[in-house]
Amino acid sequence: MSGVKGQGGPGRSAAGVRHVLDDPARSSLTGPHAHFAERRGRVLRYPADVSPWLSLPGEPDAQDWADLAALAGPGAEILLPGFRGELPDGWETTFRMDGVQLVDDGLAAAPDAEAVRLGPADVPEMLDLVARTRPGPFLRRTVELGTYLGVRREGALVAMAGERLHPPGFTEISAVCTDPAFRGEGLATRLILAVAHGIRERGETPFLHTGAQNTGAVRLYESLGFRLRRRTVFLAARAPERLTDGRAAVPVA
């Protein structure tokens, strides 16, 4: 069952203390995924070929934005999950989508006999499946973030799901996708429950994110035993070509 039942309001525990799922990227990068963390000042992010998730401070100042621009590079498009404030001068919004965060509240998690473990050797096929199904960001090294399971038919990868963000005590289920030719067979559901089983076996709680407008997926997740924890936003913005003091926004090594 979820470890966050009975909160005092969206994004806060009953005692008003910030919860690890309120900023899951920061919680991950300062916790179980600390070995992935790239830091400049108060800004944390995953390597660019692992995940686009990053974390700004709750109320970023001019230095934080300068550090972010330097990390990402001049003119880079940057994912700003959960950010609802005003962008500073020189930054341009390129994408915005309302999202939801759902957490395990009674999943019938179970292993799946057909599911196989996927690893680095499977990445070309995984990237091809993602390109055809567009479940969300999955990059060359995303597979390093946790366990990925897939289903093969006649040797071809036709469905997969895996683990992404890893705040203490929780693991996010992500990259849930099925080849269009094999939809309707319940493969995504089976893989979600199989990945959740592995998370539960570690004594952790599964959670996930999806677009709020993706009502079919939300209904499916809720029918499986996820519940809405909080509403969020997925924002992307383009960094300026130069910092506000006129210096080029050169990425750090």
N, C-alpha and C positions, 0 to 999 in steps of 0.2 A: 504493500500500500504506500501511498505517497507520504513523504515526511513533511509536507507543508500544509496539511489540512488545518483549517481553523485560523487562517491568517486574519489580521485585523484590517486588511484592505489590500488593494492591488499592489503587489511588489513589496509588501512589508509583512513581517511576522507579527504575531499577536502583541508582542512587546514593543513594536515599532522599530525593531532593529532590522537593518538592511539584510536581505536574504541573499545567499550565494547565487540564486537564479535571477536576481534582478539585473546583474551584469555578468552573465555566464562566461563571457570571454575573459574578463579580468579574473574571475574566480578560478577559471581553468589555468590561465597563464601564470598565476601566482600560486597554483596548487599542483594537481597531478600533471599538468602539461607545462610546467615551468621550464623544462628542458627545450621547449620549442620557442620560448619567449624572446622576442626582439623588443628592446626598450630604448626609448629616447625621452629623457625627462619623466613625465608622468604618463606617457603614452605607451601602451603595450599592444603588440600584434603578433600574429603567427607569421612565419616566413611566407613570402608571396606565392610559392608553389605548393604550400600546404593548405592554407585556408585564407579567405579574405576577411575573416572575423578579426576585429580589433577592439580596443577599449580606450576611450577618452575618460578623463576624470568627470565626475558628475556635473561640475560647472567649469568647463574648460576656459582658460584665459588665453590671451594672445600668444604667450609662450608655448602653450600646449598645441595650438593650431600650427605654429611655426615648426614645432617638433614633428607633428604629424606630416606636414608637407615635406620636411626633410627626410623622414623615414620613407615616404612613398615615392618621392621624386616629383619633378616639375610636371604639371599637367596630368598627373595620374588620377584615375578614377578610383575612389576609395569608398568601401562600404562602411556606413556609420550606423550599425544596428542599435535601435532604441533611442537614437538622438532626436529630440523634439525641439531643440532650441533654434536660434537664428544663426545661420552661417555668417562668418565674418566676410568683410569685403574681399573680393577676389576669388571667392569660392562659388561654384555653380552647382546647383542641384541637378543631377542627371537621372535620378530614379527615386520614386517613393511608392511604397506599398504598405498598407496596414497589415499587421500580422498578429498571430496569437501564439502563446506559449501554453502547451498542454502537458500535464504531468500524470504519471501512473496513479490511478485510483482504483485498481482492481483488475489489471490485465490478467488474462488467462495465459500467462507466459508459458511456453513449452518448446523443447527442442524440435527440430524438423529433420526427418530422416533423409530428405532429398537435398537439404542445404549443405553446401560445401564452403569451406574456409577459402577466402580470396586473399591474395597477397601481391607483392610487387610484380611478379611475373604475369598477373592477370590485368594489370593496369591498362594496357592498350585496349583490351576488350571492355573494361569498365568505362573508360573514357568514351568509347564508341557508343555504348548503351546510354550513357548520360547525354551525349550529343543528340541522340535520337528521341530521348524522352524528357529531357530538361527538368530533372527533379530539384535543381538548385546547384550551387557551386560544388564541383568535385574536380580536383586538380591532380597533377602528376603525383604528388606526395600525400594527398589526403588519406590514402590507405594506411599511413603510418599512425593515424590518430587513434585507432582502435580496431576492434574486430569487424570485418566485413564478411557477410555471407551471401552466397549466390545460388541460383538454380540453373542448371544446364540442361538443355535438351539437344540430343544428338551432338553433344560436344560444345554447343554454342551457349554463351551466357545470355539468358533471357530475362533474368530478374535479379535484383540485389537490394540489400539494405545494410547499414552499418552504423558505426559509432563516430561521433564527431566531438563536440565540446564535452569537457569532463570536469565540471565543478566538483569540489569535495562532496562525496556522498551521492552524486548524480552522474548520469551519462546520457547524452543526447543521441537519439536515433535519427539518422539522416540518410540522404541519398537513396530513398525508397523509390524504386522504379521498376517497370515491367515493359518489355518489348510489346508494342501494340498488338502483334500477332498472337500474344499469349495472355492478353488481359481477359478477365472474367473467370479465371481459374483459381482465384484466391491466393496467388503466389505472394503478392505484397503483404497481405495479412499474415500469412504463414511466416514470412521472413521477419516481419516486425515482432511477432511473438517469439520467434527463435532468438533474435538479437536481444529482446527484453529478458529472455530467460538467462542468457549469459550475464547480463547486467545484474539481475536479481541474485545470481549465484555468487557474485562478489559482494553482496550485501548493499547494493546501491539501488537507486530509484531511476527508472527510465523517464525521460521527458523528450519533447520535440517541439519544433516550430513549423508553422506553415502560414500561407497567406490567408488573411481573414476572409477574402473573397472566394477562396477555394472551399465553398460550403460542402461539396460532396466529400472531400477529404476530411474536413472537420467532423462531419457526421460519422464517417467511418471510424475515425480515431476515438470518438466518444463512445461509439457502439462497442469498441474493443475494451474500453475501460480507462481511457484517458479522460481527464477533466480539464476545463479551462482554468488556468492559473492567473494569467494576466494578458492584457492586450499590449502590443508593442508596435513598432514601426520599423520597416527596413528602408533605410535611406542611403542613397549613394550620391557622392559629390565629387566634382573635379577640383583638384588642388590648383592653386595659382602657379603660373610659370615662374614667378619670382615672389620672394617673401616681402612683407610689408616694408621692410627697411631697404628694399632694392636688391638684396642678395639673391642669387639663384638658389632655388630650392633643390640642393644637391642631396641625393639619398646617401645615408651613411652606410658604411660597409658592414 
